[in-house]
């Protein structure tokens, strides 16, 4: 959850492993949230739709966990976190 890019272990099917990118961290890193989002995960389940969880350490040293649900798209849930941090974590 804290790696921007992660490569899985090698397997017979994937001798070089599989590279996985954390789009949440890559999308939020250039946004002014008043701190640094150090880990995050997006997801989707039928009951809560597009959802996300993230952890931020603000420039003043405060720690926040943000969890959102029911965004209308996978990208929207990331921008929802930007808006929450901008409103409450500065």
N, CA, C and O atoms as a CHARMM CRD file, in Angstrom:
* protein
*
  360
    1    1 UNK  N      0.80400  -1.20200   0.00000 PROA 1      0.00000
    2    1 UNK  CA     0.00000   0.00000   0.00000 PROA 1      0.00000
    3    1 UNK  C      0.84500   1.26300   0.00000 PROA 1      0.00000
    4    1 UNK  O      0.33900   2.34100  -0.31200 PROA 1      0.00000
    5    2 UNK  N      2.13000   1.15100   0.34500 PROA 2      0.00000
    6    2 UNK  CA     2.97300   2.33200   0.38700 PROA 2      0.00000
    7    2 UNK  C      3.91400   2.42800  -0.81600 PROA 2      0.00000
    8    2 UNK  O      4.55800   3.45900  -1.00900 PROA 2      0.00000
    9    3 UNK  N      4.00100   1.38300  -1.61700 PROA 3      0.00000
   10    3 UNK  CA     4.89000   1.39400  -2.78300 PROA 3      0.00000
   11    3 UNK  C      4.17100   1.99400  -3.98500 PROA 3      0.00000
   12    3 UNK  O      3.01200   1.67500  -4.24800 PROA 3      0.00000
   13    4 UNK  N      4.86100   2.85600  -4.70600 PROA 4      0.00000
   14    4 UNK  CA     4.28300   3.40500  -5.92700 PROA 4      0.00000
   15    4 UNK  C      4.24700   2.32900  -7.01200 PROA 4      0.00000
   16    4 UNK  O      3.27800   2.22500  -7.76500 PROA 4      0.00000
   17    5 UNK  N      5.30400   1.53800  -7.08100 PROA 5      0.00000
   18    5 UNK  CA     5.38500   0.42500  -8.02800 PROA 5      0.00000
   19    5 UNK  C      5.95600  -0.77600  -7.27900 PROA 5      0.00000
   20    5 UNK  O      6.93000  -0.65300  -6.53700 PROA 5      0.00000
   21    6 UNK  N      5.33800  -1.93700  -7.48100 PROA 6      0.00000
   22    6 UNK  CA     5.74700  -3.17300  -6.80700 PROA 6      0.00000
   23    6 UNK  C      5.83400  -4.27800  -7.85300 PROA 6      0.00000
   24    6 UNK  O      4.97400  -4.38400  -8.72700 PROA 6      0.00000
   25    7 UNK  N      6.86600  -5.09200  -7.76100 PROA 7      0.00000
   26    7 UNK  CA     7.00500  -6.23600  -8.65400 PROA 7      0.00000
   27    7 UNK  C      6.85000  -7.50800  -7.84300 PROA 7      0.00000
   28    7 UNK  O      7.53700  -7.70700  -6.84100 PROA 7      0.00000
   29    8 UNK  N      5.93600  -8.37300  -8.28600 PROA 8      0.00000
   30    8 UNK  CA     5.68300  -9.62300  -7.57400 PROA 8      0.00000
   31    8 UNK  C      6.85400 -10.58900  -7.74400 PROA 8      0.00000
   32    8 UNK  O      7.75400 -10.35900  -8.55100 PROA 8      0.00000
   33    9 UNK  N      6.82600 -11.64000  -6.99200 PROA 9      0.00000
   34    9 UNK  CA     7.84300 -12.67700  -7.11200 PROA 9      0.00000
   35    9 UNK  C      7.74400 -13.35300  -8.47600 PROA 9      0.00000
   36    9 UNK  O      6.69800 -13.33500  -9.12400 PROA 9      0.00000
   37   10 UNK  N      8.85000 -13.94500  -8.89300 PROA 10     0.00000
   38   10 UNK  CA     8.87800 -14.67400 -10.15700 PROA 10     0.00000
   39   10 UNK  C      8.08700 -15.97000 -10.04300 PROA 10     0.00000
   40   10 UNK  O      8.06400 -16.60700  -8.99000 PROA 10     0.00000
   41   11 UNK  N      7.43700 -16.35200 -11.14100 PROA 11     0.00000
   42   11 UNK  CA     6.74000 -17.63400 -11.22800 PROA 11     0.00000
   43   11 UNK  C      7.06200 -18.24200 -12.59400 PROA 11     0.00000
   44   11 UNK  O      7.65700 -17.58700 -13.44900 PROA 11     0.00000
   45   12 UNK  N      6.66600 -19.48800 -12.78600 PROA 12     0.00000
   46   12 UNK  CA     6.86500 -20.10300 -14.09800 PROA 12     0.00000
   47   12 UNK  C      6.11600 -19.33800 -15.18800 PROA 12     0.00000
   48   12 UNK  O      6.62100 -19.16700 -16.29700 PROA 12     0.00000
   49   13 UNK  N      4.90600 -18.88000 -14.86000 PROA 13     0.00000
   50   13 UNK  CA     4.10900 -18.13900 -15.83500 PROA 13     0.00000
   51   13 UNK  C      4.63200 -16.71400 -16.06600 PROA 13     0.00000
   52   13 UNK  O      4.46200 -16.15200 -17.14800 PROA 13     0.00000
   53   14 UNK  N      5.26100 -16.14400 -15.05000 PROA 14     0.00000
   54   14 UNK  CA     5.77000 -14.76600 -15.11800 PROA 14     0.00000
   55   14 UNK  C      7.19100 -14.73200 -14.56700 PROA 14     0.00000
   56   14 UNK  O      7.40400 -14.34500 -13.41800 PROA 14     0.00000
   57   15 UNK  N      8.17100 -15.13900 -15.39000 PROA 15     0.00000
   58   15 UNK  CA     9.55400 -15.24700 -14.89400 PROA 15     0.00000
   59   15 UNK  C     10.15400 -13.92600 -14.41300 PROA 15     0.00000
   60   15 UNK  O     11.11100 -13.93100 -13.63700 PROA 15     0.00000
   61   16 UNK  N      9.60600 -12.79600 -14.86200 PROA 16     0.00000
   62   16 UNK  CA    10.09500 -11.49400 -14.39900 PROA 16     0.00000
   63   16 UNK  C      9.21200 -10.91000 -13.31200 PROA 16     0.00000
   64   16 UNK  O      9.44600  -9.78600 -12.86600 PROA 16     0.00000
   65   17 UNK  N      8.18900 -11.66100 -12.87100 PROA 17     0.00000
   66   17 UNK  CA     7.21400 -11.12500 -11.93500 PROA 17     0.00000
   67   17 UNK  C      6.20900 -10.24900 -12.67500 PROA 17     0.00000
   68   17 UNK  O      6.27900 -10.09800 -13.89500 PROA 17     0.00000
   69   18 UNK  N      5.28800  -9.68400 -11.93100 PROA 18     0.00000
   70   18 UNK  CA     4.29200  -8.77900 -12.50800 PROA 18     0.00000
   71   18 UNK  C      4.43900  -7.42700 -11.81900 PROA 18     0.00000
   72   18 UNK  O      4.44900  -7.34300 -10.59100 PROA 18     0.00000
   73   19 UNK  N      4.55300  -6.37300 -12.61900 PROA 19     0.00000
   74   19 UNK  CA     4.66400  -5.02600 -12.05900 PROA 19     0.00000
   75   19 UNK  C      3.26400  -4.47600 -11.77500 PROA 19     0.00000
   76   19 UNK  O      2.39800  -4.46400 -12.64900 PROA 19     0.00000
   77   20 UNK  N      3.06200  -4.02600 -10.54700 PROA 20     0.00000
   78   20 UNK  CA     1.79200  -3.45600 -10.11500 PROA 20     0.00000
   79   20 UNK  C      2.03900  -2.00700  -9.73100 PROA 20     0.00000
   80   20 UNK  O      2.98800  -1.70000  -9.00900 PROA 20     0.00000
   81   21 UNK  N      1.17900  -1.11900 -10.21600 PROA 21     0.00000
   82   21 UNK  CA     1.33300   0.30300  -9.94100 PROA 21     0.00000
   83   21 UNK  C      0.21800   0.76700  -9.00900 PROA 21     0.00000
   84   21 UNK  O     -0.94700   0.42500  -9.21300 PROA 21     0.00000
   85   22 UNK  N      0.57000   1.54200  -7.99100 PROA 22     0.00000
   86   22 UNK  CA    -0.41100   2.11600  -7.07900 PROA 22     0.00000
   87   22 UNK  C     -0.85800   3.46000  -7.64900 PROA 22     0.00000
   88   22 UNK  O     -0.25700   4.50000  -7.37800 PROA 22     0.00000
   89   23 UNK  N     -1.94700   3.41300  -8.45900 PROA 23     0.00000
   90   23 UNK  CA    -2.41800   4.62000  -9.12300 PROA 23     0.00000
   91   23 UNK  C     -2.87500   5.67800  -8.14400 PROA 23     0.00000
   92   23 UNK  O     -2.78400   6.86900  -8.44100 PROA 23     0.00000
   93   24 UNK  N     -3.36300   5.27700  -6.98800 PROA 24     0.00000
   94   24 UNK  CA    -3.79400   6.25600  -5.99000 PROA 24     0.00000
   95   24 UNK  C     -2.61100   7.14200  -5.60900 PROA 24     0.00000
   96   24 UNK  O     -2.70900   8.36700  -5.68400 PROA 24     0.00000
   97   25 UNK  N     -1.50600   6.54400  -5.20600 PROA 25     0.00000
   98   25 UNK  CA    -0.34600   7.33800  -4.79000 PROA 25     0.00000
   99   25 UNK  C      0.20300   8.15900  -5.94900 PROA 25     0.00000
  100   25 UNK  O      0.62400   9.30000  -5.76100 PROA 25     0.00000
  101   26 UNK  N      0.19900   7.58800  -7.13300 PROA 26     0.00000
  102   26 UNK  CA     0.72500   8.30900  -8.28300 PROA 26     0.00000
  103   26 UNK  C     -0.17300   9.48200  -8.66400 PROA 26     0.00000
  104   26 UNK  O      0.32700  10.49900  -9.14500 PROA 26     0.00000
  105   27 UNK  N     -1.48300   9.36800  -8.46100 PROA 27     0.00000
  106   27 UNK  CA    -2.41800  10.44600  -8.78800 PROA 27     0.00000
  107   27 UNK  C     -2.44200  11.55100  -7.73700 PROA 27     0.00000
  108   27 UNK  O     -2.69100  12.71100  -8.06400 PROA 27     0.00000
  109   28 UNK  N     -2.18800  11.20200  -6.48500 PROA 28     0.00000
  110   28 UNK  CA    -2.34700  12.17900  -5.41400 PROA 28     0.00000
  111   28 UNK  C     -1.03300  12.88100  -5.05700 PROA 28     0.00000
  112   28 UNK  O     -1.05300  13.92200  -4.40000 PROA 28     0.00000
  113   29 UNK  N      0.09900  12.33100  -5.47800 PROA 29     0.00000
  114   29 UNK  CA     1.38600  12.85900  -5.02500 PROA 29     0.00000
  115   29 UNK  C      1.63800  14.30900  -5.44400 PROA 29     0.00000
  116   29 UNK  O      2.38400  15.01200  -4.76300 PROA 29     0.00000
  117   30 UNK  N      1.04900  14.77000  -6.52600 PROA 30     0.00000
  118   30 UNK  CA     1.28600  16.14600  -6.95500 PROA 30     0.00000
  119   30 UNK  C      0.16600  17.10300  -6.53600 PROA 30     0.00000
  120   30 UNK  O      0.14500  18.26100  -6.95200 PROA 30     0.00000
  121   31 UNK  N     -0.75700  16.61600  -5.71600 PROA 31     0.00000
  122   31 UNK  CA    -1.86000  17.45900  -5.23000 PROA 31     0.00000
  123   31 UNK  C     -1.48900  18.06400  -3.87400 PROA 31     0.00000
  124   31 UNK  O     -0.81300  17.42900  -3.06500 PROA 31     0.00000
  125   32 UNK  N     -1.93500  19.28800  -3.63900 PROA 32     0.00000
  126   32 UNK  CA    -1.67300  19.95000  -2.36300 PROA 32     0.00000
  127   32 UNK  C     -2.70600  19.48800  -1.34200 PROA 32     0.00000
  128   32 UNK  O     -3.83300  19.98100  -1.32000 PROA 32     0.00000
  129   33 UNK  N     -2.31400  18.54200  -0.50300 PROA 33     0.00000
  130   33 UNK  CA    -3.21800  18.02400   0.52700 PROA 33     0.00000
  131   33 UNK  C     -2.80900  18.48200   1.92100 PROA 33     0.00000
  132   33 UNK  O     -3.45700  18.12600   2.90500 PROA 33     0.00000
  133   34 UNK  N     -1.75100  19.26000   2.01100 PROA 34     0.00000
  134   34 UNK  CA    -1.27500  19.71300   3.31600 PROA 34     0.00000
  135   34 UNK  C     -0.35100  18.72300   3.98800 PROA 34     0.00000
  136   34 UNK  O     -0.06000  18.84400   5.17800 PROA 34     0.00000
  137   35 UNK  N      0.11100  17.74300   3.23100 PROA 35     0.00000
  138   35 UNK  CA     1.00800  16.73700   3.77600 PROA 35     0.00000
  139   35 UNK  C      1.34000  15.69600   2.72600 PROA 35     0.00000
  140   35 UNK  O      1.31300  15.97600   1.52700 PROA 35     0.00000
  141   36 UNK  N      1.65400  14.49700   3.18400 PROA 36     0.00000
  142   36 UNK  CA     1.99900  13.40900   2.27100 PROA 36     0.00000
  143   36 UNK  C      1.12800  12.19400   2.55600 PROA 36     0.00000
  144   36 UNK  O      1.07900  11.70100   3.68300 PROA 36     0.00000
  145   37 UNK  N      0.44800  11.72100   1.53200 PROA 37     0.00000
  146   37 UNK  CA    -0.28600  10.46200   1.64100 PROA 37     0.00000
  147   37 UNK  C      0.76200   9.36500   1.49900 PROA 37     0.00000
  148   37 UNK  O      1.36900   9.21500   0.43900 PROA 37     0.00000
  149   38 UNK  N      0.97400   8.59900   2.56900 PROA 38     0.00000
  150   38 UNK  CA     2.05800   7.61700   2.57500 PROA 38     0.00000
  151   38 UNK  C      1.61300   6.22000   2.17400 PROA 38     0.00000
  152   38 UNK  O      2.44500   5.39700   1.79200 PROA 38     0.00000
  153   39 UNK  N      0.32500   5.93600   2.25300 PROA 39     0.00000
  154   39 UNK  CA    -0.16900   4.65800   1.74200 PROA 39     0.00000
  155   39 UNK  C     -1.64600   4.78500   1.42700 PROA 39     0.00000
  156   39 UNK  O     -2.36000   5.59600   2.01700 PROA 39     0.00000
  157   40 UNK  N     -2.09300   3.95800   0.47700 PROA 40     0.00000
  158   40 UNK  CA    -3.48700   4.04100   0.04800 PROA 40     0.00000
  159   40 UNK  C     -3.87100   2.80800  -0.74100 PROA 40     0.00000
  160   40 UNK  O     -3.02100   2.11400  -1.29900 PROA 40     0.00000
  161   41 UNK  N     -5.17300   2.54900  -0.77600 PROA 41     0.00000
  162   41 UNK  CA    -5.71100   1.41700  -1.52500 PROA 41     0.00000
  163   41 UNK  C     -7.10500   1.76300  -1.99800 PROA 41     0.00000
  164   41 UNK  O     -7.93200   2.24400  -1.22400 PROA 41     0.00000
  165   42 UNK  N     -7.36600   1.51600  -3.28000 PROA 42     0.00000
  166   42 UNK  CA    -8.70600   1.65100  -3.82200 PROA 42     0.00000
  167   42 UNK  C     -9.31700   0.27000  -3.96400 PROA 42     0.00000
  168   42 UNK  O     -8.61300  -0.73900  -3.91300 PROA 42     0.00000
  169   43 UNK  N    -10.61700   0.22800  -4.14100 PROA 43     0.00000
  170   43 UNK  CA   -11.27900  -1.04800  -4.34000 PROA 43     0.00000
  171   43 UNK  C    -12.69900  -0.85300  -4.79900 PROA 43     0.00000
  172   43 UNK  O    -13.20000   0.26800  -4.89100 PROA 43     0.00000
  173   44 UNK  N    -13.33900  -1.97000  -5.08500 PROA 44     0.00000
  174   44 UNK  CA   -14.74400  -1.93600  -5.49000 PROA 44     0.00000
  175   44 UNK  C    -15.43400  -3.18200  -4.96700 PROA 44     0.00000
  176   44 UNK  O    -14.96000  -4.29900  -5.17500 PROA 44     0.00000
  177   45 UNK  N    -16.54400  -2.98700  -4.29500 PROA 45     0.00000
  178   45 UNK  CA   -17.44800  -4.07300  -3.92600 PROA 45     0.00000
  179   45 UNK  C    -18.85800  -3.58200  -4.20500 PROA 45     0.00000
  180   45 UNK  O    -19.12700  -2.38300  -4.14800 PROA 45     0.00000
  181   46 UNK  N    -19.73500  -4.48700  -4.50000 PROA 46     0.00000
  182   46 UNK  CA   -21.10200  -4.12900  -4.87000 PROA 46     0.00000
  183   46 UNK  C    -21.78800  -3.27500  -3.80100 PROA 46     0.00000
  184   46 UNK  O    -22.49400  -2.32000  -4.12400 PROA 46     0.00000
  185   47 UNK  N    -21.57800  -3.62300  -2.52700 PROA 47     0.00000
  186   47 UNK  CA   -22.27100  -2.94200  -1.43700 PROA 47     0.00000
  187   47 UNK  C    -21.83300  -1.48500  -1.25500 PROA 47     0.00000
  188   47 UNK  O    -22.64700  -0.64700  -0.86500 PROA 47     0.00000
  189   48 UNK  N    -20.56900  -1.16900  -1.52800 PROA 48     0.00000
  190   48 UNK  CA   -20.10700   0.20400  -1.29400 PROA 48     0.00000
  191   48 UNK  C    -19.54800   0.88600  -2.53600 PROA 48     0.00000
  192   48 UNK  O    -19.07100   2.01700  -2.44700 PROA 48     0.00000
  193   49 UNK  N    -19.59400   0.23700  -3.67400 PROA 49     0.00000
  194   49 UNK  CA   -19.12500   0.85600  -4.90700 PROA 49     0.00000
  195   49 UNK  C    -17.62500   1.10700  -4.89700 PROA 49     0.00000
  196   49 UNK  O    -16.87100   0.37800  -4.25200 PROA 49     0.00000
  197   50 UNK  N    -17.20000   2.12800  -5.60500 PROA 50     0.00000
  198   50 UNK  CA   -15.78900   2.51200  -5.62900 PROA 50     0.00000
  199   50 UNK  C    -15.44100   3.12300  -4.28400 PROA 50     0.00000
  200   50 UNK  O    -16.07000   4.08500  -3.84500 PROA 50     0.00000
  201   51 UNK  N    -14.43500   2.55800  -3.63700 PROA 51     0.00000
  202   51 UNK  CA   -14.06100   3.01600  -2.30500 PROA 51     0.00000
  203   51 UNK  C    -12.54600   3.12600  -2.20200 PROA 51     0.00000
  204   51 UNK  O    -11.81700   2.62800  -3.06000 PROA 51     0.00000
  205   52 UNK  N    -12.08800   3.77400  -1.15900 PROA 52     0.00000
  206   52 UNK  CA   -10.65000   3.94800  -0.96200 PROA 52     0.00000
  207   52 UNK  C    -10.35400   4.19000   0.50900 PROA 52     0.00000
  208   52 UNK  O    -11.19800   4.66400   1.27000 PROA 52     0.00000
  209   53 UNK  N     -9.14000   3.85200   0.87800 PROA 53     0.00000
  210   53 UNK  CA    -8.61800   4.15000   2.21700 PROA 53     0.00000
  211   53 UNK  C     -7.21500   4.71300   2.03500 PROA 53     0.00000
  212   53 UNK  O     -6.44300   4.22000   1.21200 PROA 53     0.00000
  213   54 UNK  N     -6.88700   5.74600   2.80600 PROA 54     0.00000
  214   54 UNK  CA    -5.54800   6.32700   2.71900 PROA 54     0.00000
  215   54 UNK  C     -5.10700   6.82900   4.09200 PROA 54     0.00000
  216   54 UNK  O     -5.91200   7.03000   5.00100 PROA 54     0.00000
  217   55 UNK  N     -3.80800   7.01800   4.19800 PROA 55     0.00000
  218   55 UNK  CA    -3.18600   7.49000   5.44500 PROA 55     0.00000
  219   55 UNK  C     -2.26900   8.64600   5.08700 PROA 55     0.00000
  220   55 UNK  O     -1.40500   8.51500   4.22000 PROA 55     0.00000
  221   56 UNK  N     -2.45700   9.78100   5.75600 PROA 56     0.00000
  222   56 UNK  CA    -1.64600  10.97000   5.48100 PROA 56     0.00000
  223   56 UNK  C     -0.97600  11.47200   6.74400 PROA 56     0.00000
  224   56 UNK  O     -1.54900  11.42600   7.83300 PROA 56     0.00000
  225   57 UNK  N      0.25000  11.95300   6.58000 PROA 57     0.00000
  226   57 UNK  CA     0.94500  12.69000   7.62700 PROA 57     0.00000
  227   57 UNK  C      1.03200  14.13000   7.12700 PROA 57     0.00000
  228   57 UNK  O      1.62100  14.39700   6.08000 PROA 57     0.00000
  229   58 UNK  N      0.44100  15.05100   7.88300 PROA 58     0.00000
  230   58 UNK  CA     0.40500  16.44800   7.45300 PROA 58     0.00000
  231   58 UNK  C      1.75500  17.11400   7.65800 PROA 58     0.00000
  232   58 UNK  O      2.62800  16.60000   8.35700 PROA 58     0.00000
  233   59 UNK  N      1.90000  18.26600   7.03400 PROA 59     0.00000
  234   59 UNK  CA     3.13400  19.03800   7.18500 PROA 59     0.00000
  235   59 UNK  C      3.37400  19.42500   8.64500 PROA 59     0.00000
  236   59 UNK  O      4.51900  19.63200   9.04700 PROA 59     0.00000
  237   60 UNK  N      2.31000  19.52400   9.43900 PROA 60     0.00000
  238   60 UNK  CA     2.44600  19.88000  10.85700 PROA 60     0.00000
  239   60 UNK  C      2.62000  18.64100  11.74400 PROA 60     0.00000
  240   60 UNK  O      2.73200  18.76600  12.96300 PROA 60     0.00000
  241   61 UNK  N      2.64300  17.44800  11.13700 PROA 61     0.00000
  242   61 UNK  CA     2.90200  16.22700  11.89700 PROA 61     0.00000
  243   61 UNK  C      1.66800  15.46900  12.36800 PROA 61     0.00000
  244   61 UNK  O      1.79600  14.46600  13.07000 PROA 61     0.00000
  245   62 UNK  N      0.48000  15.92400  11.99800 PROA 62     0.00000
  246   62 UNK  CA    -0.73400  15.19800  12.37700 PROA 62     0.00000
  247   62 UNK  C     -0.93400  14.00700  11.44500 PROA 62     0.00000
  248   62 UNK  O     -0.50300  14.02100  10.29200 PROA 62     0.00000
  249   63 UNK  N     -1.59500  12.98100  11.96700 PROA 63     0.00000
  250   63 UNK  CA    -1.82900  11.75200  11.21000 PROA 63     0.00000
  251   63 UNK  C     -3.33000  11.58100  10.98800 PROA 63     0.00000
  252   63 UNK  O     -4.12900  11.72000  11.91500 PROA 63     0.00000
  253   64 UNK  N     -3.70000  11.27800   9.74100 PROA 64     0.00000
  254   64 UNK  CA    -5.10500  11.10500   9.38700 PROA 64     0.00000
  255   64 UNK  C     -5.29800   9.81700   8.59100 PROA 64     0.00000
  256   64 UNK  O     -4.46300   9.44800   7.76600 PROA 64     0.00000
  257   65 UNK  N     -6.40500   9.15100   8.85400 PROA 65     0.00000
  258   65 UNK  CA    -6.85700   8.03500   8.03200 PROA 65     0.00000
  259   65 UNK  C     -8.16900   8.47800   7.39700 PROA 65     0.00000
  260   65 UNK  O     -9.05800   8.98100   8.08300 PROA 65     0.00000
  261   66 UNK  N     -8.28500   8.29300   6.10100 PROA 66     0.00000
  262   66 UNK  CA    -9.48200   8.68600   5.36600 PROA 66     0.00000
  263   66 UNK  C    -10.03600   7.45500   4.65100 PROA 66     0.00000
  264   66 UNK  O     -9.30100   6.73800   3.97200 PROA 66     0.00000
  265   67 UNK  N    -11.31800   7.22300   4.80700 PROA 67     0.00000
  266   67 UNK  CA   -11.99100   6.11700   4.12700 PROA 67     0.00000
  267   67 UNK  C    -13.25000   6.67800   3.48000 PROA 67     0.00000
  268   67 UNK  O    -14.06000   7.33300   4.13600 PROA 67     0.00000
  269   68 UNK  N    -13.40400   6.41300   2.18700 PROA 68     0.00000
  270   68 UNK  CA   -14.58300   6.87600   1.46700 PROA 68     0.00000
  271   68 UNK  C    -15.20500   5.72000   0.69900 PROA 68     0.00000
  272   68 UNK  O    -14.55600   4.70900   0.43100 PROA 68     0.00000
  273   69 UNK  N    -16.48000   5.89000   0.35000 PROA 69     0.00000
  274   69 UNK  CA   -17.19300   4.85800  -0.40000 PROA 69     0.00000
  275   69 UNK  C    -18.17700   5.50000  -1.36100 PROA 69     0.00000
  276   69 UNK  O    -18.50300   6.68200  -1.25400 PROA 69     0.00000
  277   70 UNK  N    -18.63400   4.70100  -2.29000 PROA 70     0.00000
  278   70 UNK  CA   -19.70900   5.05100  -3.21800 PROA 70     0.00000
  279   70 UNK  C    -19.35600   6.18900  -4.17100 PROA 70     0.00000
  280   70 UNK  O    -20.22800   6.97200  -4.55100 PROA 70     0.00000
  281   71 UNK  N    -18.07700   6.28700  -4.56200 PROA 71     0.00000
  282   71 UNK  CA   -17.70500   7.26000  -5.58700 PROA 71     0.00000
  283   71 UNK  C    -18.21400   6.76600  -6.93900 PROA 71     0.00000
  284   71 UNK  O    -18.37600   5.56100  -7.13100 PROA 71     0.00000
  285   72 UNK  N    -18.46800   7.67500  -7.87300 PROA 72     0.00000
  286   72 UNK  CA   -19.03000   7.26200  -9.15600 PROA 72     0.00000
  287   72 UNK  C    -17.99300   6.66200 -10.10900 PROA 72     0.00000
  288   72 UNK  O    -18.35800   6.14900 -11.16600 PROA 72     0.00000
  289   73 UNK  N    -16.69400   6.71900  -9.74700 PROA 73     0.00000
  290   73 UNK  CA   -15.66200   6.07700 -10.56200 PROA 73     0.00000
  291   73 UNK  C    -14.44200   5.79200  -9.68800 PROA 73     0.00000
  292   73 UNK  O    -14.31700   6.32500  -8.58600 PROA 73     0.00000
  293   74 UNK  N    -13.55500   4.95500 -10.18800 PROA 74     0.00000
  294   74 UNK  CA   -12.32800   4.63700  -9.45400 PROA 74     0.00000
  295   74 UNK  C    -11.45500   5.88400  -9.28800 PROA 74     0.00000
  296   74 UNK  O    -10.82600   6.07000  -8.24600 PROA 74     0.00000
  297   75 UNK  N    -11.41900   6.73000 -10.31100 PROA 75     0.00000
  298   75 UNK  CA   -10.62100   7.95400 -10.21200 PROA 75     0.00000
  299   75 UNK  C    -11.25700   8.94400  -9.25300 PROA 75     0.00000
  300   75 UNK  O    -10.54900   9.64500  -8.53000 PROA 75     0.00000
  301   76 UNK  N    -12.58300   9.01300  -9.23500 PROA 76     0.00000
  302   76 UNK  CA   -13.27800   9.97500  -8.37800 PROA 76     0.00000
  303   76 UNK  C    -12.97100   9.73800  -6.91200 PROA 76     0.00000
  304   76 UNK  O    -12.86200  10.69600  -6.14800 PROA 76     0.00000
  305   77 UNK  N    -12.82900   8.48300  -6.50000 PROA 77     0.00000
  306   77 UNK  CA   -12.55500   8.23300  -5.07700 PROA 77     0.00000
  307   77 UNK  C    -11.20100   8.80600  -4.66500 PROA 77     0.00000
  308   77 UNK  O    -11.02400   9.19700  -3.51100 PROA 77     0.00000
  309   78 UNK  N    -10.25000   8.86200  -5.58500 PROA 78     0.00000
  310   78 UNK  CA    -8.95000   9.47700  -5.27600 PROA 78     0.00000
  311   78 UNK  C     -9.13600  10.97700  -5.06600 PROA 78     0.00000
  312   78 UNK  O     -8.62000  11.54000  -4.10000 PROA 78     0.00000
  313   79 UNK  N     -9.86300  11.61500  -5.95900 PROA 79     0.00000
  314   79 UNK  CA   -10.06600  13.05700  -5.83500 PROA 79     0.00000
  315   79 UNK  C    -10.94500  13.40600  -4.63900 PROA 79     0.00000
  316   79 UNK  O    -10.84600  14.50900  -4.10000 PROA 79     0.00000
  317   80 UNK  N    -11.80000  12.48200  -4.22000 PROA 80     0.00000
  318   80 UNK  CA   -12.55500  12.68900  -2.98000 PROA 80     0.00000
  319   80 UNK  C    -11.59100  12.80500  -1.79700 PROA 80     0.00000
  320   80 UNK  O    -11.79800  13.63200  -0.90900 PROA 80     0.00000
  321   81 UNK  N    -10.54200  11.98500  -1.78100 PROA 81     0.00000
  322   81 UNK  CA    -9.55900  12.04600  -0.69600 PROA 81     0.00000
  323   81 UNK  C     -8.79700  13.36200  -0.73400 PROA 81     0.00000
  324   81 UNK  O     -8.51400  13.95000   0.30900 PROA 81     0.00000
  325   82 UNK  N     -8.46700  13.82100  -1.92300 PROA 82     0.00000
  326   82 UNK  CA    -7.81300  15.14100  -2.04000 PROA 82     0.00000
  327   82 UNK  C     -8.69200  16.19900  -1.38800 PROA 82     0.00000
  328   82 UNK  O     -8.21100  17.00800  -0.59400 PROA 82     0.00000
  329   83 UNK  N     -9.97300  16.19500  -1.72200 PROA 83     0.00000
  330   83 UNK  CA   -10.89600  17.20100  -1.18200 PROA 83     0.00000
  331   83 UNK  C    -11.02700  17.09500   0.34400 PROA 83     0.00000
  332   83 UNK  O    -11.06100  18.11500   1.03100 PROA 83     0.00000
  333   84 UNK  N    -11.09800  15.89200   0.86600 PROA 84     0.00000
  334   84 UNK  CA   -11.21100  15.70800   2.31700 PROA 84     0.00000
  335   84 UNK  C     -9.96100  16.23100   3.01400 PROA 84     0.00000
  336   84 UNK  O    -10.05900  16.96800   3.99600 PROA 84     0.00000
  337   85 UNK  N     -8.77800  15.85200   2.50800 PROA 85     0.00000
  338   85 UNK  CA    -7.53200  16.33700   3.12900 PROA 85     0.00000
  339   85 UNK  C     -7.41300  17.84900   3.01100 PROA 85     0.00000
  340   85 UNK  O     -6.98200  18.50100   3.96200 PROA 85     0.00000
  341   86 UNK  N     -7.78000  18.41800   1.88400 PROA 86     0.00000
  342   86 UNK  CA    -7.70200  19.86700   1.73900 PROA 86     0.00000
  343   86 UNK  C     -8.63200  20.58100   2.71800 PROA 86     0.00000
  344   86 UNK  O     -8.30100  21.65600   3.21800 PROA 86     0.00000
  345   87 UNK  N     -9.77500  19.99800   2.98600 PROA 87     0.00000
  346   87 UNK  CA   -10.74700  20.62400   3.88700 PROA 87     0.00000
  347   87 UNK  C    -10.38200  20.44300   5.35900 PROA 87     0.00000
  348   87 UNK  O    -10.52000  21.38000   6.14600 PROA 87     0.00000
  349   88 UNK  N     -9.92200  19.26100   5.73900 PROA 88     0.00000
  350   88 UNK  CA    -9.80200  18.94600   7.17200 PROA 88     0.00000
  351   88 UNK  C     -8.37100  18.78200   7.68800 PROA 88     0.00000
  352   88 UNK  O     -8.15100  18.86300   8.89700 PROA 88     0.00000
  353   89 UNK  N     -7.41000  18.55700   6.82100 PROA 89     0.00000
  354   89 UNK  CA    -6.06600  18.23700   7.30400 PROA 89     0.00000
  355   89 UNK  C     -5.09000  19.39900   7.24000 PROA 89     0.00000
  356   89 UNK  O     -3.94900  19.26300   7.68000 PROA 89     0.00000
  357   90 UNK  N     -5.50400  20.52200   6.71000 PROA 90     0.00000
  358   90 UNK  CA    -4.57200  21.66400   6.62700 PROA 90     0.00000
  359   90 UNK  C     -4.56700  22.47300   7.89000 PROA 90     0.00000
  360   90 UNK  O     -3.84100  23.46300   7.98500 PROA 90     0.00000
